[in-house]
Amino acid sequence: MWVHGGPTSQVVPRLDLEKAFFTSRGIGIIDVNYGGSSGYGRAYRERLRGQWGVVDVADAMTAALALAESGEADGKRLGIRGGSAGGWTALAAVTSGVGVLGGPNGSREGGVFAAVASYFGVADLRGFAEHTHDFESRYLDGLIGAAAGVRRAVRRAGLRSGT
């Protein structure tokens, strides 16, 4: 599972040599334009409003599980990766308590993904909110809410913070 950044960006179908590297070696990749991605109308874009780390995570998990259930992917070896805002989604997917495999004998109990990679991802939401540049200073408010939204998003992602 590859998760785009943004988080309101989108994945478009085009040649990607990085993806070709993996697929040429038998590793399947799915890119998901989860709720909140641009290009699908206002209602779809606004699904992410106040729900970053919820809607995107649910859509990514649903897509991964659908591939496993159809036999197109090995459900015990699903991974998720993302960069920037997609890194937050990937981390939230495995720290929210429902995203990482860990049941007895490799069962799906409690999770979907066996591996995660966050490339230059948002890992400290409080720090990100405090130090983001002026141009995007209110962007985060729409994705998770103001200061209270940051605390809520950190809690629901299962992350801990020093403050």
N, CA, C and O atoms as a DFTB+ gen file, in Angstrom:
652 C
 N C O
     1  1       0.847      -1.151       0.000
     2  2       0.000       0.000       0.000
     3  2       0.906       1.230       0.000
     4  3       1.722       1.412       0.903
     5  1       0.754       2.062      -1.011
     6  2       1.476       3.326      -1.059
     7  2       0.472       4.439      -0.798
     8  3      -0.573       4.506      -1.446
     9  1       0.787       5.297       0.134
    10  2      -0.110       6.382       0.508
    11  2       0.500       7.710       0.051
    12  3       1.632       8.041       0.402
    13  1      -0.255       8.447      -0.722
    14  2       0.256       9.729      -1.224
    15  2       0.323      10.773      -0.115
    16  3      -0.338      10.651       0.916
    17  1       1.125      11.788      -0.345
    18  2       1.228      12.908       0.591
    19  2       0.118      13.895       0.353
    20  3      -0.851      13.617      -0.353
    21  1       0.272      15.010       0.930
    22  2      -0.728      16.072       0.716
    23  2      -1.253      16.619       2.026
    24  3      -0.784      17.674       2.454
    25  1      -2.169      15.989       2.669
    26  2      -2.869      14.749       2.371
    27  2      -4.013      14.904       1.367
    28  3      -4.706      13.936       1.053
    29  1      -4.203      16.106       0.874
    30  2      -5.311      16.318      -0.065
    31  2      -4.836      16.300      -1.509
    32  3      -5.494      16.849      -2.393
    33  1      -3.718      15.685      -1.741
    34  2      -3.191      15.516      -3.096
    35  2      -3.940      14.354      -3.754
    36  3      -5.045      14.006      -3.338
    37  1      -3.339      13.763      -4.775
    38  2      -3.931      12.590      -5.400
    39  2      -2.867      11.806      -6.143
    40  3      -1.791      12.318      -6.452
    41  1      -3.188      10.568      -6.420
    42  2      -2.339       9.710      -7.230
    43  2      -2.929       9.712      -8.628
    44  3      -4.139       9.564      -8.805
    45  1      -2.063       9.881      -9.622
    46  2      -2.527       9.839     -11.010
    47  2      -1.821       8.686     -11.729
    48  3      -0.664       8.384     -11.436
    49  1      -2.516       8.048     -12.665
    50  2      -1.894       6.932     -13.386
    51  2      -0.836       7.431     -14.362
    52  3      -1.149       8.120     -15.332
    53  1       0.404       7.081     -14.101
    54  2       1.506       7.443     -14.980
    55  2       2.695       6.536     -14.677
    56  3       2.750       5.884     -13.634
    57  1       3.628       6.510     -15.596
    58  2       4.825       5.698     -15.409
    59  2       5.593       6.206     -14.199
    60  3       5.877       7.398     -14.081
    61  1       5.920       5.300     -13.317
    62  2       6.698       5.623     -12.120
    63  2       7.785       4.560     -12.014
    64  3       7.493       3.398     -11.730
    65  1       9.021       4.947     -12.237
    66  2      10.111       3.975     -12.263
    67  2      10.376       3.353     -10.904
    68  3      10.838       2.215     -10.826
    69  1      10.093       4.073      -9.842
    70  2      10.251       3.486      -8.509
    71  2       9.257       2.329      -8.329
    72  3       9.616       1.271      -7.813
    73  1       8.034       2.537      -8.751
    74  2       7.040       1.467      -8.667
    75  2       7.401       0.330      -9.615
    76  3       7.219      -0.839      -9.277
    77  1       7.904       0.660     -10.785
    78  2       8.311      -0.364     -11.747
    79  2       9.418      -1.246     -11.176
    80  3       9.454      -2.447     -11.446
    81  1      10.312      -0.667     -10.396
    82  2      11.369      -1.443      -9.753
    83  2      10.762      -2.559      -8.913
    84  3      11.187      -3.711      -9.005
    85  1       9.780      -2.223      -8.102
    86  2       9.170      -3.214      -7.216
    87  2       8.297      -4.202      -7.967
    88  3       8.387      -5.408      -7.740
    89  1       7.454      -3.703      -8.858
    90  2       6.543      -4.611      -9.567
    91  2       7.291      -5.566     -10.489
    92  3       6.837      -6.689     -10.711
    93  1       8.429      -5.139     -11.029
    94  2       9.216      -6.023     -11.887
    95  2       9.853      -7.162     -11.092
    96  3      10.367      -8.122     -11.667
    97  1       9.814      -7.047      -9.783
    98  2      10.350      -8.076      -8.904
    99  2       9.244      -8.835      -8.179
   100  3       9.500      -9.551      -7.211
   101  1       8.010      -8.671      -8.660
   102  2       6.896      -9.434      -8.117
   103  2       6.224      -8.840      -6.894
   104  3       5.412      -9.504      -6.251
   105  1       6.546      -7.620      -6.571
   106  2       5.917      -6.967      -5.418
   107  2       4.792      -6.074      -5.931
   108  3       5.025      -5.130      -6.685
   109  1       3.583      -6.384      -5.514
   110  2       2.424      -5.610      -5.952
   111  2       2.310      -4.293      -5.210
   112  3       2.682      -4.191      -4.041
   113  1       1.805      -3.308      -5.884
   114  2       1.621      -1.972      -5.297
   115  2       0.212      -1.509      -5.601
   116  3      -0.285      -1.671      -6.715
   117  1      -0.417      -0.937      -4.606
   118  2      -1.695      -0.269      -4.823
   119  2      -1.580       1.144      -4.263
   120  3      -1.139       1.354      -3.133
   121  1      -1.981       2.085      -5.073
   122  2      -2.080       3.484      -4.658
   123  2      -3.555       3.776      -4.440
   124  3      -4.383       3.423      -5.279
   125  1      -3.887       4.397      -3.360
   126  2      -5.286       4.670      -3.058
   127  2      -5.512       6.175      -2.994
   128  3      -4.796       6.894      -2.297
   129  1      -6.496       6.630      -3.713
   130  2      -6.961       8.006      -3.556
   131  2      -8.045       7.967      -2.491
   132  3      -9.239       7.948      -2.789
   133  1      -7.600       7.957      -1.248
   134  2      -8.499       7.838      -0.097
   135  2      -9.390       9.076       0.029
   136  3      -9.130      10.110      -0.586
   137  1     -10.433       8.949       0.829
   138  2     -11.322      10.076       1.072
   139  2     -10.517      11.299       1.483
   140  3      -9.712      11.234       2.413
   141  1     -10.728      12.399       0.802
   142  2      -9.962      13.618       1.051
   143  2      -9.022      13.948      -0.087
   144  3      -8.528      15.071      -0.185
   145  1      -8.770      12.968      -0.954
   146  2      -7.916      13.220      -2.114
   147  2      -8.622      14.170      -3.071
   148  3      -9.846      14.145      -3.200
   149  1      -7.847      14.993      -3.729
   150  2      -8.432      15.937      -4.683
   151  2      -8.744      15.233      -5.996
   152  3      -8.232      14.148      -6.274
   153  1      -9.595      15.871      -6.800
   154  2      -9.897      15.351      -8.119
   155  2     -11.197      14.573      -8.218
   156  3     -11.544      14.091      -9.296
   157  1     -11.920      14.440      -7.122
   158  2     -13.155      13.651      -7.116
   159  2     -14.359      14.449      -6.633
   160  3     -15.388      13.871      -6.281
   161  1     -14.238      15.750      -6.614
   162  2     -15.347      16.601      -6.186
   163  2     -15.218      17.044      -4.737
   164  3     -14.460      16.478      -3.949
   165  1     -15.974      18.061      -4.424
   166  2     -15.899      18.672      -3.094
   167  2     -16.307      17.714      -1.981
   168  3     -15.632      17.639      -0.954
   169  1     -17.397      16.985      -2.169
   170  2     -17.870      16.094      -1.108
   171  2     -16.801      15.045      -0.763
   172  3     -16.576      14.746       0.410
   173  1     -16.152      14.494      -1.784
   174  2     -15.103      13.497      -1.551
   175  2     -13.919      14.145      -0.850
   176  3     -13.362      13.570       0.086
   177  1     -13.538      15.309      -1.283
   178  2     -12.415      16.037      -0.687
   179  2     -12.698      16.357       0.782
   180  3     -11.795      16.294       1.616
   181  1     -13.924      16.694       1.094
   182  2     -14.256      17.098       2.466
   183  2     -14.461      15.917       3.410
   184  3     -14.676      16.120       4.605
   185  1     -14.399      14.693       2.903
   186  2     -14.461      13.523       3.794
   187  2     -13.326      13.534       4.805
   188  3     -13.455      12.963       5.888
   189  1     -12.216      14.177       4.463
   190  2     -11.051      14.205       5.341
   191  2     -11.139      15.313       6.383
   192  3     -10.358      15.324       7.334
   193  1     -12.070      16.241       6.223
   194  2     -12.177      17.383       7.134
   195  2     -12.355      16.896       8.573
   196  3     -13.340      16.238       8.908
   197  1     -11.390      17.232       9.399
   198  2     -11.417      16.835      10.800
   199  2     -11.154      15.355      11.026
   200  3     -11.254      14.879      12.157
   201  1     -10.821      14.623       9.979
   202  2     -10.696      13.165      10.066
   203  2      -9.378      12.625       9.519
   204  3      -9.293      11.446       9.177
   205  1      -8.348      13.469       9.430
   206  2      -7.056      12.985       8.969
   207  2      -6.543      11.961       9.973
   208  3      -6.503      12.231      11.173
   209  1      -6.157      10.803       9.490
   210  2      -5.734       9.718      10.361
   211  2      -6.872       8.766      10.672
   212  3      -6.679       7.779      11.382
   213  1      -8.052       9.048      10.153
   214  2      -9.209       8.178      10.346
   215  2      -9.704       7.695       8.976
   216  3      -9.645       6.504       8.670
   217  1     -10.189       8.628       8.165
   218  2     -10.734       8.279       6.848
   219  2      -9.660       7.683       5.948
   220  3      -9.882       6.652       5.313
   221  1      -8.504       8.324       5.890
   222  2      -7.422       7.835       5.038
   223  2      -6.943       6.455       5.479
   224  3      -6.686       5.585       4.648
   225  1      -6.826       6.264       6.778
   226  2      -6.396       4.974       7.311
   227  2      -7.437       3.900       6.997
   228  3      -7.087       2.806       6.554
   229  1      -8.702       4.205       7.221
   230  2      -9.763       3.230       6.944
   231  2      -9.796       2.849       5.468
   232  3      -9.949       1.673       5.138
   233  1      -9.654       3.828       4.580
   234  2      -9.666       3.527       3.149
   235  2      -8.460       2.674       2.742
   236  3      -8.589       1.762       1.926
   237  1      -7.294       2.974       3.311
   238  2      -6.096       2.191       2.996
   239  2      -6.247       0.753       3.483
   240  3      -5.905      -0.188       2.767
   241  1      -6.755       0.587       4.687
   242  2      -6.950      -0.759       5.227
   243  2      -7.978      -1.536       4.414
   244  3      -7.790      -2.720       4.132
   245  1      -9.056      -0.872       4.043
   246  2     -10.100      -1.532       3.264
   247  2      -9.565      -2.020       1.922
   248  3      -9.868      -3.135       1.499
   249  1      -8.774      -1.191       1.256
   250  2      -8.201      -1.575      -0.040
   251  2      -7.237      -2.745       0.121
   252  3      -7.270      -3.687      -0.670
   253  1      -6.383      -2.694       1.135
   254  2      -5.410      -3.773       1.356
   255  2      -6.128      -5.082       1.668
   256  3      -5.781      -6.130       1.124
   257  1      -7.117      -5.021       2.533
   258  2      -7.856      -6.231       2.892
   259  2      -8.630      -6.803       1.710
   260  3      -8.743      -8.021       1.570
   261  1      -9.163      -5.929       0.861
   262  2      -9.894      -6.397      -0.325
   263  2      -8.962      -7.179      -1.246
   264  3      -9.357      -8.203      -1.802
   265  1      -7.733      -6.704      -1.410
   266  2      -6.767      -7.430      -2.241
   267  2      -6.410      -8.774      -1.621
   268  3      -6.276      -9.773      -2.328
   269  1      -6.258      -8.798      -0.302
   270  2      -5.937     -10.057       0.378
   271  2      -7.108     -11.039       0.269
   272  3      -6.907     -12.224       0.001
   273  1      -8.315     -10.546       0.475
   274  2      -9.486     -11.423       0.431
   275  2      -9.751     -11.966      -0.971
   276  3     -10.299     -13.058      -1.121
   277  1      -9.364     -11.206      -1.997
   278  2      -9.562     -11.676      -3.371
   279  2      -8.433     -12.596      -3.830
   280  3      -8.496     -13.162      -4.921
   281  1      -7.407     -12.745      -3.002
   282  2      -6.285     -13.601      -3.346
   283  2      -5.212     -12.919      -4.181
   284  3      -4.272     -13.573      -4.633
   285  1      -5.339     -11.624      -4.390
   286  2      -4.350     -10.901      -5.192
   287  2      -3.155     -10.435      -4.378
   288  3      -2.160      -9.981      -4.944
   289  1      -3.240     -10.541      -3.055
   290  2      -2.124     -10.178      -2.182
   291  2      -2.093     -11.160      -1.022
   292  3      -3.124     -11.711      -0.635
   293  1      -0.918     -11.372      -0.476
   294  2      -0.745     -12.240       0.686
   295  2      -1.098     -11.423       1.926
   296  3      -0.366     -10.508       2.303
   297  1      -2.213     -11.756       2.552
   298  2      -2.699     -11.004       3.703
   299  2      -1.766     -10.989       4.888
   300  3      -1.925     -10.152       5.776
   301  1      -0.793     -11.890       4.936
   302  2       0.166     -11.918       6.040
   303  2       1.395     -11.062       5.749
   304  3       2.244     -10.872       6.619
   305  1       1.487     -10.543       4.514
   306  2       2.675      -9.766       4.147
   307  2       2.315      -8.398       3.572
   308  3       3.028      -7.879       2.714
   309  1       1.232      -7.824       4.034
   310  2       0.832      -6.497       3.569
   311  2       1.682      -5.440       4.263
   312  3       1.943      -5.517       5.463
   313  1       2.101      -4.465       3.492
   314  2       2.864      -3.358       4.049
   315  2       2.235      -2.044       3.629
   316  3       1.470      -1.989       2.666
   317  1       2.560      -0.990       4.354
   318  2       2.076       0.346       4.032
   319  2       3.245       1.307       4.123
   320  3       4.077       1.213       5.025
   321  1       3.297       2.241       3.167
   322  2       4.359       3.239       3.183
   323  2       3.801       4.547       2.667
   324  3       2.874       4.580       1.857
   325  1       4.388       5.619       3.156
   326  2       3.977       6.940       2.703
   327  2       5.046       7.954       3.041
   328  3       5.889       7.733       3.911
   329  1       4.996       9.069       2.337
   330  2       5.929      10.149       2.586
   331  2       5.183      11.412       2.962
   332  3       4.068      11.650       2.499
   333  1       5.803      12.214       3.800
   334  2       5.214      13.473       4.256
   335  2       3.886      13.176       4.943
   336  3       3.855      12.414       5.909
   337  1       2.797      13.757       4.469
   338  2       1.495      13.494       5.081
   339  2       1.116      12.020       4.959
   340  3       0.419      11.484       5.820
   341  1       1.571      11.365       3.896
   342  2       1.337       9.929       3.755
   343  2       2.082       9.125       4.798
   344  3       1.666       8.024       5.157
   345  1       3.190       9.675       5.290
   346  2       3.926       9.039       6.385
   347  2       3.101       9.027       7.659
   348  3       3.110       8.046       8.404
   349  1       2.372      10.142       7.913
   350  2       1.476      10.184       9.074
   351  2       0.392       9.108       8.927
   352  3       0.089       8.393       9.883
   353  1      -0.185       8.998       7.737
   354  2      -1.225       8.001       7.504
   355  2      -0.674       6.597       7.738
   356  3      -1.323       5.772       8.381
   357  1       0.521       6.325       7.218
   358  2       1.131       5.004       7.400
   359  2       1.381       4.721       8.879
   360  3       1.070       3.634       9.366
   361  1       1.939       5.690       9.590
   362  2       2.194       5.500      11.016
   363  2       0.894       5.343      11.800
   364  3       0.799       4.498      12.691
   365  1      -0.100       6.155      11.468
   366  2      -1.395       6.056      12.151
   367  2      -2.032       4.693      11.897
   368  3      -2.721       4.155      12.764
   369  1      -1.803       4.136      10.709
   370  2      -2.392       2.838      10.368
   371  2      -1.853       1.717      11.237
   372  3      -2.550       0.728      11.464
   373  1      -0.638       1.848      11.726
   374  2      -0.068       0.767      12.533
   375  2       0.025       1.092      14.009
   376  3       0.415       0.231      14.798
   377  1      -0.320       2.301      14.409
   378  2      -0.277       2.649      15.832
   379  2      -1.657       2.877      16.420
   380  3      -1.787       3.104      17.623
   381  1      -2.683       2.819      15.596
   382  2      -4.034       3.091      16.073
   383  2      -4.654       1.905      16.790
   384  3      -5.769       2.004      17.303
   385  1      -3.951       0.793      16.830
   386  2      -4.477      -0.386      17.497
   387  2      -5.172      -1.356      16.558
   388  3      -5.543      -2.455      16.970
   389  1      -5.353      -0.968      15.303
   390  2      -6.023      -1.875      14.369
   391  2      -5.187      -2.121      13.125
   392  3      -5.605      -2.889      12.259
   393  1      -4.038      -1.505      13.005
   394  2      -3.334      -1.540      11.745
   395  2      -2.182      -2.492      11.591
   396  3      -1.713      -2.683      10.468
   397  1      -1.690      -3.106      12.661
   398  2      -0.504      -3.945      12.499
   399  2      -0.806      -5.386      12.914
   400  3      -1.469      -5.628      13.922
   401  1      -0.315      -6.323      12.129
   402  2      -0.501      -7.731      12.460
   403  2       0.196      -8.034      13.774
   404  3       1.252      -7.470      14.060
   405  1      -0.365      -8.892      14.551
   406  2       0.309      -9.211      15.800
   407  2      -0.410     -10.252      16.629
   408  3      -0.049     -10.478      17.784
   409  1      -1.403     -10.880      16.073
   410  2      -2.134     -11.902      16.808
   411  2      -1.340     -13.193      16.890
   412  3      -0.260     -13.310      16.310
   413  1      -1.881     -14.156      17.613
   414  2      -1.196     -15.446      17.744
   415  2      -0.970     -16.107      16.385
   416  3      -1.843     -16.077      15.518
   417  1       0.183     -16.691      16.214
   418  2       0.535     -17.419      14.987
   419  2       0.382     -16.576      13.727
   420  3       0.038     -17.108      12.671
   421  1       0.631     -15.263      13.818
   422  2       0.558     -14.402      12.643
   423  2      -0.852     -14.095      12.201
   424  3      -1.059     -13.668      11.065
   425  1      -1.835     -14.301      13.072
   426  2      -3.224     -14.033      12.686
   427  2      -3.446     -12.538      12.513
   428  3      -2.613     -11.722      12.907
   429  1      -4.573     -12.194      11.922
   430  2      -4.894     -10.809      11.650
   431  2      -5.438     -10.106      12.890
   432  3      -5.703      -8.905      12.852
   433  1      -5.604     -10.828      13.968
   434  2      -6.165     -10.245      15.183
   435  2      -5.442      -8.949      15.534
   436  3      -4.249      -8.953      15.838
   437  1      -6.162      -7.866      15.489
   438  2      -5.586      -6.582      15.862
   439  2      -4.874      -5.861      14.750
   440  3      -4.309      -4.798      15.005
   441  1      -4.861      -6.365      13.526
   442  2      -4.112      -5.615      12.552
   443  2      -4.296      -6.014      11.111
   444  3      -4.909      -7.033      10.791
   445  1      -3.747      -5.181      10.255
   446  2      -3.812      -5.372       8.812
   447  2      -2.414      -5.473       8.220
   448  3      -2.165      -6.328       7.370
   449  1      -1.506      -4.620       8.654
   450  2      -0.197      -4.502       8.010
   451  2       0.905      -5.182       8.804
   452  3       0.947      -5.103      10.032
   453  1       1.797      -5.853       8.083
   454  2       2.937      -6.519       8.701
   455  2       4.174      -5.630       8.725
   456  3       5.126      -5.912       9.452
   457  1       4.166      -4.557       7.934
   458  2       5.325      -3.665       7.860
   459  2       4.863      -2.249       7.547
   460  3       3.809      -2.038       6.948
   461  1       5.678      -1.285       7.967
   462  2       5.384       0.124       7.703
   463  2       6.690       0.849       7.404
   464  3       7.733       0.544       7.981
   465  1       6.612       1.818       6.491
   466  2       7.744       2.704       6.222
   467  2       7.205       4.120       6.076
   468  3       6.277       4.372       5.307
   469  1       7.796       5.026       6.819
   470  2       7.420       6.434       6.740
   471  2       8.620       7.205       6.228
   472  3       9.650       7.290       6.897
   473  1       8.483       7.766       5.038
   474  2       9.562       8.535       4.432
   475  2       9.316      10.014       4.693
   476  3       8.297      10.562       4.270
   477  1      10.234      10.652       5.378
   478  2      10.128      12.075       5.732
   479  2       8.711      12.427       6.157
   480  3       8.185      13.485       5.813
   481  1       8.109      11.521       6.909
   482  2       6.712      11.681       7.294
   483  2       6.520      12.555       8.516
   484  3       7.444      12.789       9.295
   485  1       5.306      13.027       8.659
   486  2       4.923      13.766       9.852
   487  2       4.824      12.734      10.969
   488  3       4.004      11.819      10.899
   489  1       5.646      12.876      11.986
   490  2       5.616      11.954      13.105
   491  2       5.273      12.680      14.407
   492  3       4.803      12.058      15.360
   493  1       5.501      13.961      14.446
   494  2       5.202      14.773      15.617
   495  2       4.179      15.824      15.206
   496  3       4.534      16.909      14.747
   497  1       2.921      15.491      15.376
   498  2       1.858      16.377      14.920
   499  2       1.853      17.697      15.681
   500  3       1.571      18.747      15.103
   501  1       2.161      17.650      16.967
   502  2       2.209      18.899      17.743
   503  2       3.317      19.810      17.215
   504  3       3.100      21.003      17.008
   505  1       4.488      19.250      17.002
   506  2       5.598      20.039      16.477
   507  2       5.302      20.566      15.088
   508  3       5.639      21.704      14.760
   509  1       4.668      19.728      14.269
   510  2       4.291      20.140      12.923
   511  2       3.335      21.334      12.981
   512  3       3.486      22.298      12.231
   513  1       2.358      21.256      13.874
   514  2       1.387      22.346      14.014
   515  2       2.053      23.629      14.495
   516  3       1.692      24.722      14.059
   517  1       3.020      23.497      15.390
   518  2       3.684      24.677      15.956
   519  2       4.671      25.321      14.995
   520  3       4.872      26.534      15.042
   521  1       5.287      24.535      14.130
   522  2       6.393      25.050      13.320
   523  2       6.129      25.094      11.828
   524  3       7.046      25.371      11.055
   525  1       4.907      24.829      11.402
   526  2       4.627      24.880       9.977
   527  2       4.727      26.320       9.480
   528  3       4.579      27.259      10.262
   529  1       4.970      26.493       8.210
   530  2       5.146      27.837       7.650
   531  2       3.800      28.550       7.540
   532  3       2.746      27.915       7.568
   533  1       3.846      29.862       7.414
   534  2       2.634      30.684       7.402
   535  2       1.647      30.285       6.306
   536  3       0.435      30.344       6.514
   537  1       2.154      29.885       5.153
   538  2       1.288      29.566       4.034
   539  2       0.281      28.463       4.378
   540  3      -0.868      28.506       3.941
   541  1       0.721      27.477       5.163
   542  2      -0.152      26.366       5.535
   543  2      -0.559      26.393       6.998
   544  3      -0.995      25.375       7.537
   545  1      -0.425      27.528       7.640
   546  2      -0.653      27.585       9.083
   547  2      -2.070      27.212       9.495
   548  3      -2.257      26.741      10.616
   549  1      -3.059      27.395       8.665
   550  2      -4.440      27.043       9.008
   551  2      -4.907      25.761       8.306
   552  3      -6.009      25.277       8.562
   553  1      -4.087      25.231       7.446
   554  2      -4.424      24.008       6.705
   555  2      -4.707      22.860       7.670
   556  3      -5.683      22.128       7.508
   557  1      -3.859      22.713       8.658
   558  2      -3.997      21.632       9.618
   559  2      -5.294      21.744      10.409
   560  3      -5.886      20.728      10.774
   561  1      -5.738      22.958      10.675
   562  2      -6.993      23.154      11.412
   563  2      -8.155      22.464      10.698
   564  3      -9.025      21.884      11.348
   565  1      -8.174      22.522       9.380
   566  2      -9.247      21.876       8.632
   567  2      -9.126      20.365       8.592
   568  3     -10.126      19.666       8.429
   569  1      -7.918      19.856       8.737
   570  2      -7.706      18.408       8.670
   571  2      -7.982      17.710       9.991
   572  3      -8.521      16.603      10.013
   573  1      -7.614      18.351      11.089
   574  2      -7.802      17.711      12.394
   575  2      -8.428      18.637      13.424
   576  3      -8.763      18.183      14.518
   577  1      -8.597      19.902      13.121
   578  2      -9.101      20.863      14.091
   579  2      -7.954      21.669      14.666
   580  3      -6.790      21.398      14.373
   581  1      -8.273      22.644      15.471
   582  2      -7.244      23.497      16.076
   583  2      -6.491      22.700      17.140
   584  3      -6.390      21.479      17.028
   585  1      -5.970      23.354      18.152
   586  2      -5.126      22.699      19.160
   587  2      -5.776      21.457      19.759
   588  3      -5.105      20.441      19.941
   589  1      -7.054      21.518      20.064
   590  2      -7.749      20.351      20.612
   591  2      -7.760      19.215      19.595
   592  3      -7.704      18.042      19.963
   593  1      -7.832      19.568      18.329
   594  2      -7.799      18.556      17.278
   595  2      -6.468      17.842      17.221
   596  3      -6.423      16.640      16.957
   597  1      -5.387      18.554      17.461
   598  2      -4.060      17.933      17.484
   599  2      -4.017      16.900      18.595
   600  3      -3.580      15.771      18.375
   601  1      -4.466      17.273      19.788
   602  2      -4.463      16.328      20.916
   603  2      -5.324      15.105      20.596
   604  3      -4.916      13.975      20.865
   605  1      -6.495      15.317      20.031
   606  2      -7.406      14.221      19.685
   607  2      -6.775      13.305      18.629
   608  3      -6.846      12.082      18.747
   609  1      -6.161      13.894      17.600
   610  2      -5.542      13.103      16.530
   611  2      -4.375      12.276      17.048
   612  3      -4.192      11.129      16.640
   613  1      -3.587      12.856      17.945
   614  2      -2.460      12.124      18.533
   615  2      -2.984      10.942      19.347
   616  3      -2.439       9.841      19.263
   617  1      -4.038      11.165      20.134
   618  2      -4.619      10.082      20.938
   619  2      -5.185       8.977      20.055
   620  3      -4.911       7.802      20.298
   621  1      -5.966       9.323      19.038
   622  2      -6.612       8.283      18.243
   623  2      -5.607       7.520      17.372
   624  3      -5.875       6.391      16.960
   625  1      -4.463       8.127      17.095
   626  2      -3.417       7.415      16.359
   627  2      -2.609       6.508      17.277
   628  3      -1.761       5.744      16.814
   629  1      -2.873       6.594      18.583
   630  2      -2.159       5.750      19.534
   631  2      -0.762       6.232      19.822
   632  3       0.061       5.474      20.335
   633  1      -0.473       7.490      19.499
   634  2       0.850       8.044      19.713
   635  2       0.932       8.699      21.085
   636  3      -0.082       9.080      21.670
   637  1       2.136       8.821      21.578
   638  2       2.358       9.478      22.866
   639  2       3.132      10.743      22.612
   640  3       3.886      10.846      21.644
   641  1       2.942      11.701      23.484
   642  2       3.636      12.968      23.350
   643  2       4.166      13.381      24.702
   644  3       3.593      13.036      25.736
   645  1       5.256      14.117      24.696
   646  2       5.854      14.588      25.933
   647  2       5.078      15.702      26.588
   648  3       5.359      16.042      27.737
   649  1       4.103      16.291      25.897
   650  2       3.331      17.375      26.525
   651  2       1.885      17.023      26.647
   652  3       1.096      17.822      27.152
